[in-house]
Protein backbone atom coordinates (compact mmCIF):
# COMPACT_ATOMS: atom_id res chain seq x y z
CA UNK A 1 0.00 0.00 0.00
CA UNK A 2 1.28 3.42 -0.94
CA UNK A 3 1.92 6.01 1.72
CA UNK A 4 -1.41 7.79 2.39
CA UNK A 5 0.48 11.08 2.72
CA UNK A 6 1.83 10.65 -0.82
CA UNK A 7 -1.71 10.08 -2.10
CA UNK A 8 -2.93 13.23 -0.30
CA UNK A 9 -0.13 15.29 -1.85
CA UNK A 10 -0.84 13.78 -5.27
CA UNK A 11 -4.44 15.01 -5.09
CA UNK A 12 -3.19 18.60 -4.75
CA UNK A 13 -0.87 18.80 -7.76
CA UNK A 14 -1.02 18.67 -11.56
CA UNK A 15 2.27 16.89 -12.09
CA UNK A 16 4.48 14.37 -10.37
CA UNK A 17 8.25 14.21 -10.56
CA UNK A 18 9.54 10.90 -11.79
CA UNK A 19 13.08 9.62 -11.40
CA UNK A 20 14.16 6.86 -13.75
CA UNK A 21 17.45 5.08 -14.40
CA UNK A 22 19.16 5.96 -17.68
CA UNK A 23 19.30 2.89 -19.91
CA UNK A 24 22.80 3.80 -21.14
CA UNK A 25 24.25 6.07 -18.45
CA UNK A 26 22.70 4.20 -15.47
CA UNK A 27 22.32 7.65 -13.84
CA UNK A 28 19.16 8.84 -12.09
CA UNK A 29 17.19 11.19 -14.34
CA UNK A 30 14.26 13.26 -13.03
CA UNK A 31 11.51 15.03 -14.93
CA UNK A 32 8.02 16.38 -14.14
CA UNK A 33 5.14 14.53 -15.81
CA UNK A 34 1.38 15.02 -15.99
CA UNK A 35 -0.54 12.07 -14.57
CA UNK A 36 -3.90 10.43 -14.03
CA UNK A 37 -4.70 8.88 -10.67
CA UNK A 38 -7.49 6.32 -10.58
CA UNK A 39 -8.01 4.17 -7.53
CA UNK A 40 -4.84 2.20 -6.89
CA UNK A 41 -3.30 3.11 -10.26
CA UNK A 42 -1.31 6.02 -11.63
CA UNK A 43 -1.02 6.56 -15.39
CA UNK A 44 1.75 8.50 -17.12
CA UNK A 45 1.73 9.52 -20.78
CA UNK A 46 5.07 10.56 -22.31
CA UNK A 47 4.88 13.78 -24.37
CA UNK A 48 6.79 12.24 -27.28
CA UNK A 49 5.16 8.84 -26.90
CA UNK A 50 7.40 5.86 -27.55
CA UNK A 51 10.16 8.26 -28.64
CA UNK A 52 10.44 9.85 -25.15
CA UNK A 53 13.75 9.03 -23.52
CA UNK A 54 12.28 8.59 -20.06
CA UNK A 55 9.76 6.12 -21.49
CA UNK A 56 12.54 4.13 -23.16
CA UNK A 57 14.45 4.19 -19.87
CA UNK A 58 11.45 2.79 -17.99
CA UNK A 59 11.08 -0.01 -20.52
CA UNK A 60 14.70 -0.97 -19.81
CA UNK A 61 14.40 -0.52 -16.02
CA UNK A 62 10.77 -0.37 -14.80
CA UNK A 63 11.53 0.60 -11.20
CA UNK A 64 11.06 4.34 -10.72
CA UNK A 65 10.63 6.91 -7.98
CA UNK A 66 7.65 9.23 -7.86
CA UNK A 67 7.74 12.36 -5.73
CA UNK A 68 5.47 15.26 -4.93
CA UNK A 69 5.08 17.64 -2.01
CA UNK A 70 8.14 16.25 -0.24
CA UNK A 71 6.82 12.69 -0.33
CA UNK A 72 8.38 9.92 -2.40
CA UNK A 73 7.45 6.35 -3.33
CA UNK A 74 9.18 3.67 -5.36
CA UNK A 75 7.06 1.80 -7.87
CA UNK A 76 7.26 -0.49 -10.87
CA UNK A 77 5.78 0.80 -14.14
CA UNK A 78 4.13 -1.36 -16.76
CA UNK A 79 3.51 -0.27 -20.35
CA UNK A 80 -0.15 -0.08 -21.34
CA UNK A 81 -0.28 -2.58 -24.19
CA UNK A 82 -4.04 -2.71 -24.80
CA UNK A 83 -4.98 -0.13 -27.46
CA UNK A 84 -8.45 0.44 -25.96
CA UNK A 85 -6.97 1.13 -22.52
CA UNK A 86 -4.40 3.48 -24.09
CA UNK A 87 -7.18 5.40 -25.87
CA UNK A 88 -9.11 5.62 -22.60
CA UNK A 89 -6.07 6.97 -20.73
CA UNK A 90 -5.38 9.55 -23.45
CA UNK A 91 -9.01 10.70 -23.41
CA UNK A 92 -8.94 11.08 -19.63
CA UNK A 93 -5.68 13.03 -19.93
CA UNK A 94 -7.45 15.41 -22.35
CA UNK A 95 -10.37 15.74 -19.93
CA UNK A 96 -8.10 16.50 -16.97
CA UNK A 97 -5.69 18.96 -18.60
CA UNK A 98 -7.77 20.23 -21.55
CA UNK A 99 -7.62 19.10 -25.18
CA UNK A 100 -5.80 22.27 -26.28
CA UNK A 101 -3.08 21.86 -23.66
CA UNK A 102 -2.57 18.20 -24.52
CA UNK A 103 -2.38 19.07 -28.22
CA UNK A 104 0.13 21.85 -27.47
CA UNK A 105 2.54 19.67 -25.45
CA UNK A 106 2.04 16.09 -26.66
CA UNK A 107 3.41 15.31 -30.11
CA UNK A 108 2.68 11.59 -30.03
CA UNK A 109 0.03 9.74 -28.03
CA UNK A 110 1.04 6.14 -28.66
CA UNK A 111 2.26 5.11 -25.19
CA UNK A 112 1.31 5.16 -21.52
CA UNK A 113 2.53 3.57 -18.32
CA UNK A 114 0.42 2.06 -15.57
CA UNK A 115 1.84 2.15 -12.07
CA UNK A 116 0.18 0.18 -9.28
CA UNK A 117 0.20 2.19 -6.06
URRARA-V727455 format. One record per residue. N is the residue number from 0. RES is the residue in one small letter. SS is DSSP state (H for helix, E for strand, C for the rest). PHI is phi in whole degrees, -180 to 180 (NA if undefined). Layout:
{{N RES SS PHI} {N RES SS PHI}}
//
This chain:
{{0 x C NA} {1 x C -73} {2 x C -51} {3 x H -59} {4 x H -66} {5 x H -62} {6 x H -63} {7 x H -63} {8 x H -64} {9 x H -60} {10 x C -67} {11 x C -100} {12 x C -125} {13 x C -101} {14 x E -144} {15 x E -121} {16 x E -91} {17 x E -109} {18 x E -126} {19 x E -119} {20 x E -98} {21 x C -61} {22 x C -69} {23 x C -105} {24 x C -80} {25 x C 66} {26 x C -85} {27 x E -77} {28 x E -128} {29 x E -113} {30 x E -158} {31 x E -80} {32 x E -141} {33 x E -70} {34 x E -147} {35 x E -122} {36 x E -118} {37 x E -133} {38 x C 57} {39 x C -99} {40 x E -131} {41 x E -121} {42 x E -119} {43 x E -122} {44 x C -121} {45 x C -73} {46 x C -63} {47 x E -108} {48 x H 55} {49 x H -67} {50 x H -87} {51 x C -67} {52 x H -62} {53 x H -65} {54 x H -66} {55 x H -61} {56 x H -63} {57 x H -67} {58 x H -62} {59 x H -78} {60 x C -142} {61 x C -73} {62 x E -79} {63 x E -140} {64 x E -108} {65 x E -120} {66 x E -140} {67 x E -163} {68 x C 55} {69 x C 82} {70 x E -109} {71 x E -139} {72 x E -133} {73 x E -107} {74 x E -146} {75 x E -114} {76 x E -95} {77 x E -124} {78 x E -65} {79 x C -81} {80 x C -98} {81 x C -81} {82 x H -64} {83 x H -69} {84 x H -66} {85 x H -59} {86 x H -62} {87 x H -65} {88 x H -63} {89 x H -62} {90 x H -65} {91 x H -68} {92 x H -62} {93 x H -61} {94 x H -64} {95 x H -72} {96 x H -103} {97 x C 99} {98 x H -59} {99 x H -65} {100 x H -67} {101 x H -63} {102 x H -63} {103 x H -66} {104 x H -99} {105 x C -99} {106 x C -90} {107 x E -149} {108 x C -116} {109 x C -114} {110 x C -153} {111 x C -155} {112 x E -119} {113 x E -112} {114 x E -124} {115 x E -69} {116 x C -104}}
//
